[in-house]
Amino acid sequence: MGIGAVIVFYTMISWARDELRGKFTVLDDVGEAWPFVGVPKIKLGMWIFLSSEVILFGSFIGAYVFIREAVANWPVASTIHNIPLGTVNTLILATSGFTMAMAVMSIRRGDQRMLLAWLGVSFILGSVFMGIKLSEWSDLVSGGFTIFSPNPMYQLAASTYYFIVGLHGAHVTVGLIVMVFLMKKTLSGAYSKDSHGAIENFGLYWAFVDIVWCFIFPLFYLL
């Protein structure tokens, strides 16, 4: 019986050696490969930058949600904010995201004239968004919704609102400045069907700005 067990064991070892031979061999001509070899460095840099922005906004929005859950008697949004006006402003910014996407599609076809037109429309919509936002802030301040309010809950609500919405507004403002630069470059013929990386990268940035507002609006205006 012992001899039989030795024979079976030897047979299994031999079978396994024959079956697995060569399957775990490392080829000599295989070296390390950069996983983003097909991605332009500028676009990769933009994605890394947007990833850091996700962390930035995610941290502050997460902190705001934590505060909202931890604090009782938080002011009702409808008693503070103009929800219809905020909704209209949200639609305006969302539309600017669409027009920016059309700008990217235009230059992909090599149509510089339409690129300039869509950039102009996007700039106007973004400017209207900021104009309404500043007007809204003016009304809020005149109504007593400030960090200096005698009501401690209003102080806390105002500080979180002005900081996070203001941070988003700063990003929109930077985007508008960049749009002016892109329109100026477009007029000089800097972009073509085969060379328009700056337009595509800015399109990613503007889409990010739109998406962030889609989280901010319901958190501050509706909930």
Contacts in CASP RR format, 6 or more apart in sequence:
PFRMAT RR
TARGET T0000
AUTHOR 0000-0000-0000
METHOD contacts of the structure
MODEL  1
MGIGAVIVFYTMISWARDELRGKFTVLDDVGEAWPFVGVPKIKLGMWIFL
SSEVILFGSFIGAYVFIREAVANWPVASTIHNIPLGTVNTLILATSGFTM
AMAVMSIRRGDQRMLLAWLGVSFILGSVFMGIKLSEWSDLVSGGFTIFSP
NPMYQLAASTYYFIVGLHGAHVTVGLIVMVFLMKKTLSGAYSKDSHGAIE
NFGLYWAFVDIVWCFIFPLFYLL
36 44 0 8 1.000
39 47 0 8 1.000
40 197 0 8 1.000
42 197 0 8 1.000
42 198 0 8 1.000
42 201 0 8 1.000
43 197 0 8 1.000
43 200 0 8 1.000
43 201 0 8 1.000
43 204 0 8 1.000
46 201 0 8 1.000
46 204 0 8 1.000
46 205 0 8 1.000
47 204 0 8 1.000
50 204 0 8 1.000
50 205 0 8 1.000
50 208 0 8 1.000
53 171 0 8 1.000
53 208 0 8 1.000
53 212 0 8 1.000
54 208 0 8 1.000
56 167 0 8 1.000
57 164 0 8 1.000
57 167 0 8 1.000
57 168 0 8 1.000
57 212 0 8 1.000
57 215 0 8 1.000
60 163 0 8 1.000
60 164 0 8 1.000
60 167 0 8 1.000
61 164 0 8 1.000
61 215 0 8 1.000
61 216 0 8 1.000
61 219 0 8 1.000
64 160 0 8 1.000
64 164 0 8 1.000
64 219 0 8 1.000
65 219 0 8 1.000
67 156 0 8 1.000
67 160 0 8 1.000
68 74 0 8 1.000
68 223 0 8 1.000
71 153 0 8 1.000
71 156 0 8 1.000
73 153 0 8 1.000
74 153 0 8 1.000
74 157 0 8 1.000
75 153 0 8 1.000
75 154 0 8 1.000
75 157 0 8 1.000
77 83 0 8 1.000
77 220 0 8 1.000
77 221 0 8 1.000
77 222 0 8 1.000
77 223 0 8 1.000
80 140 0 8 1.000
80 145 0 8 1.000
80 157 0 8 1.000
81 136 0 8 1.000
81 140 0 8 1.000
81 220 0 8 1.000
81 221 0 8 1.000
82 136 0 8 1.000
82 139 0 8 1.000
83 221 0 8 1.000
83 222 0 8 1.000
85 132 0 8 1.000
85 136 0 8 1.000
86 132 0 8 1.000
86 136 0 8 1.000
86 217 0 8 1.000
86 221 0 8 1.000
87 217 0 8 1.000
87 221 0 8 1.000
88 132 0 8 1.000
89 129 0 8 1.000
89 132 0 8 1.000
89 133 0 8 1.000
89 136 0 8 1.000
90 213 0 8 1.000
90 214 0 8 1.000
90 217 0 8 1.000
92 125 0 8 1.000
92 126 0 8 1.000
92 128 0 8 1.000
92 129 0 8 1.000
92 132 0 8 1.000
93 125 0 8 1.000
93 126 0 8 1.000
93 129 0 8 1.000
93 172 0 8 1.000
93 209 0 8 1.000
93 210 0 8 1.000
93 213 0 8 1.000
94 210 0 8 1.000
94 214 0 8 1.000
95 125 0 8 1.000
96 121 0 8 1.000
96 122 0 8 1.000
96 125 0 8 1.000
96 126 0 8 1.000
96 129 0 8 1.000
96 206 0 8 1.000
96 210 0 8 1.000
97 122 0 8 1.000
97 206 0 8 1.000
97 207 0 8 1.000
97 210 0 8 1.000
99 118 0 8 1.000
99 121 0 8 1.000
99 122 0 8 1.000
99 125 0 8 1.000
100 118 0 8 1.000
100 119 0 8 1.000
100 122 0 8 1.000
100 202 0 8 1.000
100 203 0 8 1.000
100 206 0 8 1.000
100 207 0 8 1.000
101 203 0 8 1.000
101 207 0 8 1.000
102 114 0 8 1.000
102 118 0 8 1.000
103 114 0 8 1.000
103 115 0 8 1.000
103 118 0 8 1.000
103 119 0 8 1.000
103 122 0 8 1.000
103 199 0 8 1.000
103 203 0 8 1.000
104 196 0 8 1.000
104 199 0 8 1.000
104 200 0 8 1.000
104 203 0 8 1.000
106 112 0 8 1.000
106 114 0 8 1.000
106 115 0 8 1.000
106 117 0 8 1.000
106 118 0 8 1.000
107 115 0 8 1.000
107 191 0 8 1.000
107 192 0 8 1.000
107 193 0 8 1.000
107 196 0 8 1.000
107 199 0 8 1.000
108 193 0 8 1.000
108 196 0 8 1.000
109 193 0 8 1.000
110 192 0 8 1.000
110 193 0 8 1.000
110 196 0 8 1.000
112 186 0 8 1.000
112 189 0 8 1.000
112 191 0 8 1.000
112 192 0 8 1.000
115 186 0 8 1.000
115 191 0 8 1.000
115 196 0 8 1.000
115 199 0 8 1.000
116 183 0 8 1.000
116 186 0 8 1.000
116 187 0 8 1.000
119 179 0 8 1.000
119 182 0 8 1.000
119 183 0 8 1.000
119 186 0 8 1.000
120 179 0 8 1.000
120 183 0 8 1.000
122 179 0 8 1.000
122 206 0 8 1.000
123 176 0 8 1.000
123 179 0 8 1.000
123 180 0 8 1.000
123 183 0 8 1.000
126 172 0 8 1.000
126 176 0 8 1.000
127 176 0 8 1.000
129 172 0 8 1.000
130 169 0 8 1.000
130 172 0 8 1.000
130 173 0 8 1.000
130 176 0 8 1.000
133 165 0 8 1.000
133 169 0 8 1.000
137 162 0 8 1.000
140 146 0 8 1.000
140 158 0 8 1.000
144 154 0 8 1.000
145 154 0 8 1.000
145 157 0 8 1.000
145 158 0 8 1.000
145 161 0 8 1.000
146 154 0 8 1.000
146 155 0 8 1.000
146 158 0 8 1.000
147 155 0 8 1.000
147 158 0 8 1.000
147 159 0 8 1.000
147 162 0 8 1.000
148 155 0 8 1.000
149 155 0 8 1.000
149 158 0 8 1.000
161 220 0 8 1.000
164 216 0 8 1.000
164 220 0 8 1.000
165 216 0 8 1.000
165 220 0 8 1.000
168 209 0 8 1.000
168 212 0 8 1.000
168 213 0 8 1.000
168 216 0 8 1.000
171 209 0 8 1.000
171 212 0 8 1.000
172 209 0 8 1.000
175 202 0 8 1.000
175 205 0 8 1.000
175 206 0 8 1.000
175 209 0 8 1.000
178 202 0 8 1.000
178 205 0 8 1.000
179 202 0 8 1.000
182 198 0 8 1.000
182 199 0 8 1.000
182 202 0 8 1.000
185 191 0 8 1.000
185 198 0 8 1.000
191 197 0 8 1.000
191 198 0 8 1.000
191 199 0 8 1.000
END
